[in-house]
């Protein structure tokens, strides 16, 4: 089915298919396939609880799937264009989706109709995230704005528009009134959400910042870069308190689409996924690549989530959602849907 890729070998990839080129050694790879719950590329995943996965797709739908029992729990339709991001609010029980149709919708399990719509962005909504008590939703768009919404009323409370700030991701910083934002202008910013003023910026990167994540303790943040041929294509670890750059994690050959802190384990780990069809696991402190895993024929990898116990779920362009298991320095494919 699938086998571990050596962490010490370097492989050049074809930019479109991830195929080996230049006669270098071919590494073993996953070829797992199976039935799909989406009819087009899956672009975003959100965690709910172990065994369940929320997904958003270019097929304009959002799905909730029980991957332990192989059962589709819910599917929501209502967006006029592709879904771009999904997120879940445990406190409010809401599933939120952003779309190229410029709207954000809130859904609930067992109800096929959206509970609420958040309307106001002028272009595709590219980022959404909730604060800890799920009373506020932050969104970002290609219209250069970051907005804060009242979840209960669906109204925009405040916003900030910065020229050329095409937003790629937003994350609420735990225990604060602040939000971290990445964008196509290569900046990483922190906003005070009470006034939507920028309170801090990070050292500007060379390439577009594609995604971000924040450690559960609020001490660190991760961002990841666009790029090609190994230029850019890195994840960056920052000290969230001082904005200092700590490490860069280099090894992917194409743009890194997503980066996350993995749940607690014996060592602090992060995970990245890339358009080069590979998943990489890194030691957060030493920068060592613990292992990498190649999904043959998957097309770009777009998003990932993780649960305690080593479960990783990765969304792909061509092969639906892949369920992987991390045990020590070995990744094993378990299922796909």
C-alpha positions as CSV (number, residue, x, y, z in Angstrom):
1,X,0.0,0.0,0.0
2,X,2.3,2.7,1.2
3,X,5.8,2.8,2.7
4,X,8.0,5.3,4.5
5,X,10.1,7.6,2.5
6,X,13.7,7.9,3.7
7,X,14.3,11.2,5.4
8,X,17.9,11.4,4.2
9,X,17.4,11.1,0.5
10,X,16.8,14.0,-1.8
11,X,14.3,13.5,-4.6
12,X,13.6,15.9,-7.5
13,X,9.9,16.1,-8.5
14,X,8.1,16.9,-11.6
15,X,6.2,20.1,-10.8
16,X,2.8,18.8,-12.1
17,X,2.7,15.1,-11.1
18,X,5.5,14.8,-8.5
19,X,7.3,12.2,-10.6
20,X,11.0,11.6,-10.1
21,X,13.3,13.3,-12.6
22,X,17.0,13.5,-13.5
23,X,17.6,9.8,-12.9
24,X,17.8,10.1,-9.1
25,X,16.8,7.2,-6.9
26,X,13.1,6.4,-6.8
27,X,11.7,6.3,-3.3
28,X,8.7,4.1,-2.2
29,X,5.4,5.8,-2.1
30,X,1.7,5.4,-1.3
31,X,-0.8,4.4,-3.9
32,X,-3.9,4.1,-1.8
33,X,-7.2,4.8,-3.5
34,X,-10.8,4.4,-2.6
35,X,-14.3,5.8,-2.9
36,X,-14.6,9.6,-2.7
37,X,-17.1,11.8,-0.8
38,X,-16.3,14.8,-3.0
39,X,-16.5,15.0,-6.8
40,X,-13.7,17.6,-7.1
41,X,-10.5,18.7,-5.3
42,X,-10.7,18.9,-1.5
43,X,-9.2,22.1,-0.4
44,X,-9.7,22.4,3.4
45,X,-10.1,20.2,6.5
46,X,-11.3,20.9,10.0
47,X,-11.1,18.7,13.1
48,X,-14.2,18.0,15.2
49,X,-13.3,14.9,17.3
50,X,-11.2,11.8,16.7
51,X,-12.9,9.7,14.0
52,X,-14.7,12.6,12.3
53,X,-13.5,15.0,9.6
54,X,-15.0,18.1,8.2
55,X,-14.1,18.9,4.6
56,X,-14.7,21.6,2.0
57,X,-14.3,21.1,-1.7
58,X,-14.3,22.8,-5.1
59,X,-17.5,20.8,-5.7
60,X,-19.2,23.6,-3.6
61,X,-20.1,21.2,-0.7
62,X,-19.1,20.7,2.9
63,X,-19.0,17.1,4.3
64,X,-18.8,15.5,7.7
65,X,-17.4,12.0,7.5
66,X,-16.9,9.2,10.1
67,X,-13.7,7.7,8.7
68,X,-13.5,5.1,11.4
69,X,-16.7,3.5,10.4
70,X,-16.7,4.6,6.7
71,X,-19.9,6.6,6.9
72,X,-21.0,10.0,5.6
73,X,-22.7,11.8,8.5
74,X,-23.7,15.0,6.8
75,X,-23.4,17.0,3.6
76,X,-24.2,20.7,3.2
77,X,-24.9,22.5,-0.1
78,X,-25.8,26.1,-0.6
79,X,-22.7,27.9,-1.8
80,X,-22.8,29.1,-5.4
81,X,-19.1,28.6,-6.0
82,X,-16.2,26.6,-4.6
83,X,-15.7,26.3,-0.9
84,X,-12.3,27.6,0.2
85,X,-12.0,27.1,4.0
86,X,-13.9,25.2,6.7
87,X,-13.6,25.5,10.5
88,X,-15.5,24.2,13.5
89,X,-16.7,25.8,16.7
90,X,-16.9,23.3,19.6
91,X,-18.6,25.8,21.9
92,X,-21.3,26.8,19.5
93,X,-21.6,23.5,17.6
94,X,-21.3,25.4,14.4
95,X,-19.5,24.3,11.2
96,X,-18.4,27.4,9.2
97,X,-17.5,27.5,5.5
98,X,-16.0,30.2,3.3
99,X,-16.4,30.4,-0.4
100,X,-15.5,32.0,-3.7
101,X,-19.1,33.3,-3.7
102,X,-17.9,36.0,-1.2
103,X,-19.9,34.6,1.7
104,X,-19.4,32.7,4.9
105,X,-22.1,30.2,6.0
106,X,-22.8,28.6,9.4
107,X,-24.2,25.0,9.5
108,X,-25.2,22.6,12.2
109,X,-25.3,18.8,12.3
110,X,-28.6,17.3,11.3
111,X,-29.8,20.5,9.5
112,X,-29.3,20.7,5.8
113,X,-30.0,24.5,5.7
114,X,-27.5,27.1,6.7
115,X,-28.2,28.8,10.1
116,X,-26.6,32.1,9.3
117,X,-24.8,33.9,6.5
118,X,-22.0,36.5,6.9
119,X,-22.2,38.8,4.0
120,X,-19.9,41.8,3.3
121,X,-16.7,40.7,1.6
122,X,-16.3,42.0,-2.0
123,X,-14.2,39.1,-3.3
124,X,-13.5,35.4,-2.5
125,X,-13.2,34.7,1.3
126,X,-10.0,32.9,1.8
127,X,-9.7,32.5,5.6
128,X,-11.9,32.0,8.7
129,X,-11.2,31.2,12.3
130,X,-13.2,31.4,15.6
131,X,-12.1,32.8,19.0
132,X,-12.0,30.5,22.0
133,X,-15.6,30.9,23.2
134,X,-16.9,31.0,19.6
135,X,-18.6,34.4,20.0
136,X,-16.5,36.0,17.3
137,X,-15.4,34.9,13.8
138,X,-12.4,36.4,12.0
139,X,-12.3,36.3,8.2
140,X,-10.0,37.3,5.5
141,X,-10.4,37.9,1.8
142,X,-8.8,38.8,-1.5
143,X,-10.6,42.1,-1.1
144,X,-7.6,43.1,1.2
145,X,-9.8,43.1,4.3
146,X,-9.7,41.3,7.6
147,X,-13.1,41.3,9.4
148,X,-14.5,40.5,12.8
149,X,-18.1,39.1,13.0
150,X,-20.6,38.6,15.8
151,X,-21.4,34.9,15.4
152,X,-24.8,35.1,17.0
153,X,-26.0,38.1,14.9
154,X,-24.0,37.6,11.7
155,X,-23.0,41.2,11.7
156,X,-19.5,42.7,11.0
157,X,-18.2,44.5,14.1
158,X,-15.0,46.0,12.6
159,X,-12.5,45.5,9.8
160,X,-9.2,46.6,8.5
161,X,-8.4,47.1,4.8
162,X,-4.7,47.2,3.8
163,X,-3.8,47.8,0.1
164,X,-2.3,44.6,-1.6
165,X,-3.1,42.5,1.5
166,X,-4.6,39.5,-0.2
167,X,-5.3,37.4,2.9
168,X,-4.3,33.7,2.8
169,X,-5.0,32.7,6.5
170,X,-6.0,33.9,9.9
171,X,-5.6,32.3,13.4
172,X,-6.9,33.5,16.7
173,X,-4.1,33.6,19.4
174,X,-5.2,31.6,22.4
175,X,-6.1,33.6,25.5
176,X,-5.9,37.0,23.8
177,X,-7.9,39.4,21.7
178,X,-5.4,39.1,18.9
179,X,-5.4,37.5,15.5
180,X,-2.4,36.4,13.4
181,X,-2.7,36.9,9.6
182,X,-0.7,35.8,6.5
183,X,-1.1,37.2,3.0
184,X,0.2,37.4,-0.5
185,X,2.1,40.6,0.3
186,X,4.5,38.3,2.2
187,X,3.7,40.0,5.5
188,X,2.8,38.3,8.8
189,X,0.7,40.6,11.0
190,X,-1.0,40.6,14.4
191,X,-4.2,42.6,14.9
192,X,-5.9,43.7,18.1
193,X,-9.4,42.6,17.2
194,X,-11.1,45.2,19.4
195,X,-9.9,48.0,17.1
196,X,-8.5,46.0,14.2
197,X,-5.3,47.9,14.3
198,X,-2.0,46.2,13.4
199,X,0.0,45.9,16.7
200,X,2.9,43.9,15.3
201,X,4.5,42.7,12.1
202,X,7.1,40.0,11.5
203,X,10.2,40.1,9.3
204,X,9.0,40.1,5.8
205,X,9.5,36.8,3.9
206,X,10.7,36.4,0.4
207,X,7.7,34.4,-0.8
208,X,3.9,34.5,-0.3
209,X,2.9,33.1,3.1
210,X,0.3,30.5,2.4
211,X,-1.0,29.4,5.8
212,X,-0.4,29.7,9.6
213,X,-0.9,27.9,12.9
214,X,-0.4,28.7,16.5
215,X,0.9,26.4,19.2
216,X,-1.7,25.5,21.9
217,X,0.4,27.3,24.6
218,X,0.5,30.5,22.5
219,X,4.3,30.7,22.5
220,X,5.0,29.9,18.9
221,X,3.5,30.3,15.5
222,X,4.2,28.7,12.1
223,X,3.9,30.1,8.6
224,X,4.6,28.4,5.3
225,X,5.8,29.7,2.0
226,X,5.0,29.6,-1.7
227,X,7.9,28.8,-4.0
228,X,9.2,26.4,-6.7
229,X,12.1,24.1,-7.3
230,X,13.0,24.2,-3.6
231,X,13.3,28.0,-3.5
232,X,11.0,29.2,-0.8
233,X,8.9,26.2,-0.1
234,X,9.7,26.3,3.6
235,X,7.9,26.5,7.0
236,X,9.0,29.1,9.5
237,X,8.8,28.9,13.3
238,X,8.4,32.2,15.1
239,X,8.5,33.3,18.7
240,X,5.0,34.7,19.1
241,X,5.9,37.0,22.0
242,X,8.9,38.7,20.3
243,X,8.2,38.1,16.6
244,X,11.7,36.6,16.3
245,X,12.4,34.0,13.6
246,X,13.5,30.8,15.3
247,X,13.8,28.2,12.6
248,X,13.2,27.5,8.9
249,X,12.2,24.0,7.8
250,X,13.5,23.4,4.3
251,X,13.1,20.3,2.1
252,X,9.9,20.5,0.1
253,X,10.3,21.1,-3.6
254,X,7.1,23.1,-4.2
255,X,4.9,25.5,-2.3
256,X,4.0,24.4,1.2
257,X,0.2,24.8,1.4
258,X,-0.3,24.0,5.1
259,X,1.6,23.7,8.4
260,X,0.4,22.6,11.8
261,X,1.7,21.8,15.3
262,X,1.0,18.2,16.1
263,X,-0.7,17.2,19.3
264,X,1.5,16.5,22.3
265,X,3.9,13.5,22.0
266,X,7.3,12.5,23.4
267,X,8.9,15.3,21.3
268,X,7.6,18.5,19.9
269,X,6.6,17.9,16.2
270,X,5.2,19.9,13.3
271,X,3.8,18.7,10.0
272,X,3.7,20.3,6.6
273,X,2.1,19.4,3.3
274,X,3.1,20.6,-0.2
275,X,2.2,20.8,-3.8
276,X,5.1,18.3,-4.3
277,X,2.7,15.5,-3.1
278,X,4.6,15.0,0.2
279,X,3.9,15.1,3.9
280,X,6.8,15.9,6.1
281,X,7.1,15.6,9.9
282,X,9.7,17.7,11.6
283,X,11.1,18.1,15.1
284,X,10.1,21.6,16.1
285,X,13.3,22.3,18.1
286,X,16.0,20.6,16.1
287,X,14.6,21.2,12.6
288,X,15.3,17.5,11.8
289,X,12.9,16.0,9.3
290,X,11.7,12.9,11.1
291,X,10.1,11.4,8.0
292,X,8.4,12.3,4.8
293,X,5.7,10.4,2.9
294,X,4.8,10.7,-0.8
295,X,1.3,10.3,-2.1
296,X,1.6,9.2,-5.7
297,X,-0.8,10.8,-8.1
298,X,-2.4,12.9,-5.4
299,X,-1.8,16.2,-7.1
300,X,-1.1,19.2,-4.7
301,X,-1.8,18.5,-1.0
302,X,-3.9,21.3,0.3
303,X,-4.7,20.9,4.0
304,X,-4.1,18.7,7.0
305,X,-5.4,18.0,10.5
306,X,-4.2,15.8,13.3
307,X,-5.6,14.0,16.3
308,X,-4.0,12.5,19.4
309,X,-2.5,9.1,18.8
310,X,-0.8,9.9,15.6
311,X,-3.8,10.2,13.2
312,X,-3.2,12.6,10.3
313,X,-5.7,13.5,7.6
314,X,-4.5,15.1,4.4
315,X,-6.7,16.7,1.6
316,X,-5.6,16.3,-2.0
317,X,-6.6,17.5,-5.5
318,X,-6.9,14.1,-7.1
319,X,-7.2,11.5,-4.3
320,X,-9.8,12.8,-1.9
321,X,-8.8,12.7,1.8
322,X,-6.0,10.4,3.0
323,X,-6.0,9.0,6.5
324,X,-2.4,8.4,7.7
325,X,-0.9,7.0,10.9
326,X,2.3,8.4,12.4
327,X,4.1,6.0,14.7
328,X,7.6,7.0,15.7
329,X,9.3,7.9,12.5
330,X,7.0,5.8,10.2
331,X,3.9,7.0,8.4
332,X,1.4,4.3,7.3
333,X,-1.7,4.9,5.1
334,X,-4.9,3.6,6.7
335,X,-7.8,4.7,4.5
336,X,-9.0,7.3,2.0
337,X,-12.4,8.8,1.3
